[in-house]
Amino acid sequence: MKDKFQALFKRMWERSDKIFGVLTGEGFYTSPIKYRYPFIFYLGHLPAFCWNQLCDGVLQWKSLNPDYDLLFERGIDPPVDIDFQPNETELWPTVEDVISYRDKVRASIFDGIEEVDRLSKVTKGDPLIENGRILHVVLEHELMHHETLLYMLCQLDFDKKLKPLDLPLPVLGKNAVNSLVRIDGRGVRLGIDFEAVEFGWDNEFGQQWVDVKSFDIDRYPVSNAEFLQFLQNGGYRDSRFWDADSWQWKSREKI
């Protein structure tokens, strides 16, 4: 268990560091999406979640920095019903201080992996210890934040981003020709039994079977060019391309 999880954490942290490495100093204190915290929060939130869930919650170790554990604990988005202004630099610690906190937590996580490995061999009846489930929890959490960070980066002004040194050159070529593929109807299993897998989220349990009717689906995802053509051809004004509920929603929202 220990070697596997150490390798998974190393690979995940390399990706996290590459994502945050795109930001300028000013970029860390910017939120390009109104109801998201600035990037500096997520720089601290990822290690704080690891500490709070694993080292504090399961192993009950003494905190390395209680103030940061609390500051970066709240992972949900800011409230949408007040005039929230999270981007003021003076409200947040320095990038250097948060990175120092992150690195201390990361070092402790490796000790935590060894302790979970040890406990899993002598502890029975604790679902977070068994199979190293708590390690999966913190891994999955950070990996999911990679997605949210990337769509924040896409909307961040270019002057607040740095070009990655290893950014590959674009490959120009003809778009693949899309076509419909027929998927035959059949029984489909949704979810899984708790004991059947090493890890799963609570909403993935338990298991059930449903019948799905035959349907057609595009071979490839919709491209930007295809979506632009849909817009130019009046797709948002033609109810033939929408089911009844979606058309009512679009009309109600005046989209």
RAHU-V985714 format. One record per backbone hydrogen bond with DSSP energy under -1.0 kcal/mol. CO is the residue of the C=O (numbers start at 1). NH is the residue of the N-H. If there is no record, write none. Layout:
CO;NH + CO;NH
This chain:
1;5 + 2;6 + 3;7 + 4;8 + 5;9 + 6;10 + 7;11 + 8;12 + 9;13 + 10;14 + 11;15 + 12;16 + 13;17 + 14;18 + 15;19 + 16;20 + 17;21 + 19;22 + 20;23 + 22;162 + 24;28 + 26;29 + 27;30 + 28;40 + 30;39 + 33;36 + 38;41 + 39;43 + 40;44 + 41;45 + 42;46 + 44;48 + 45;49 + 46;50 + 47;51 + 48;52 + 49;53 + 50;54 + 51;56 + 52;57 + 54;59 + 55;61 + 65;69 + 66;70 + 67;71 + 68;72 + 82;84 + 88;91 + 89;92 + 94;98 + 95;99 + 96;100 + 97;101 + 98;102 + 99;103 + 100;104 + 101;105 + 102;106 + 103;107 + 104;108 + 105;109 + 106;110 + 107;111 + 108;112 + 109;113 + 110;114 + 111;115 + 112;116 + 113;117 + 114;118 + 115;119 + 116;120 + 118;121 + 119;122 + 119;123 + 126;130 + 128;134 + 129;132 + 130;133 + 132;136 + 133;137 + 134;138 + 135;139 + 136;140 + 137;141 + 138;142 + 139;143 + 140;144 + 141;145 + 142;146 + 144;148 + 145;149 + 146;150 + 147;151 + 148;152 + 149;153 + 150;154 + 153;156 + 157;160 + 158;161 + 160;24 + 164;167 + 179;219 + 181;217 + 183;215 + 186;212 + 188;210 + 190;208 + 193;196 + 201;204 + 202;205 + 204;192 + 208;190 + 210;188 + 212;186 + 215;183 + 217;181 + 223;227 + 224;228 + 225;229 + 226;230 + 227;231 + 228;232 + 229;233 + 230;235 + 231;234 + 234;237 + 238;241 + 239;242 + 243;247 + 244;248 + 245;249 + 246;250 + 247;251 + 248;252 + 249;253 + 250;255
